[in-house]
Amino acid sequence: MPQHQQQPTTAPTPDFSGLWVALVTPFRDGAVDHPALAALTRRLADDGVTGFVPCGSTGEAAALDEDEQLAVLDTVLEAAGGRPVVMGVSGYHLGKATAWARMLSQRPLAGLLVSAPHYVRPSQAGLLEWFRAIADASTVPVLVYDIPYRTGVTIARDTLLALAAHPRIRGIKDCGGDMAKTRALIADGRLQVLTGEDHQIFGTMAEGGAGAIAASGHIQTQRFVRLVRLLADNRLAEARAEWQLLQPMVELLFAEPNPGPLKALLAAGGAMRDELRSPMTRASDGLRERLVALDARLSRP
């Protein structure tokens, strides 16, 4: 895999608005399928996505060791065609997380997507220490990933507003499930708010959010790109019509644990094998059939 090394520098803050795809990690016989990953990344770039987020929950990062994560990242960077890449970061050991952030900062990244530490359930003061320490260690911008149903801890509104004062914390992937908190962050204006809940793309952007980091964007990508652009332009009636077509697909893609349904549909189209790492499992046959049928209907002229 090609290596992308550069001396750490403080990069200008990018614009995180638009449609980012939370990438799956294709596997073949247990190993990462780098040719499939590269082809997928190139296809999504051609379809007009803003950028890519590898090694998040959709990418089964918890099942990848560090060498595999770096190899995935380098493949995506090579195939992205100059489009920005934000790398997922998670864990619960602060020393390891800061060292990882420093290492990743040597790649030409647009940013790091950092979740709250999972399992340990720290206080709000502990969350402030966690995110500030990782942002201090990074030389690229940081997006906070608020996803309490995976980490076990909710990042409070005041904590997020305090983190917004850090010069390298520039956005949030919002899966917090608290629309009042979402509105407060949008109104504050210091963090770009990107929804991470695909079924909230319309609502969050209609309220003034900057965009989405969406697993669903792998499928019917040009429609999702068009939806986000219409919302950004405040063309709500046109966006609503597009969203009403896409919403059933979003519901089906999350009817069973992600990324099982997504990989099943991508595999049906020949993009990769329908393979996940245990304990993640393939989607059921019935759901795969429904996804394939719906995708075919959406693809008709």
Buried (B, 14 or more C-beta within 10 A) or exposed (E): BEEBEEEBEEBEBBEBBBBBBBBBBBBEEEEBBBEBBBBBBBBBBEBBBBBBBBBBBBBBBBBBEEEBBBBBBBBBBBBBEEBBBBBBBBBBEBEEBBEBBBEBBBBBBBBBBBBBBBEBBBEBEBBBEBBBBBBBBBBBBBBBBBBBEBBBBBBBBEBBBBBBEBEBBBBBBBBBBBEEBBBBBBEEEBBBBBBBBBBBBBBBBBBBBBBBBBBBBBBBBEBBBBBBBBBBEEEBEBBBEBBEEBBEBBEBBBBBEBBBBBBBBBBBEEBBBBBBBEEBEBBBEEBBEBBEEBBEEBEEE
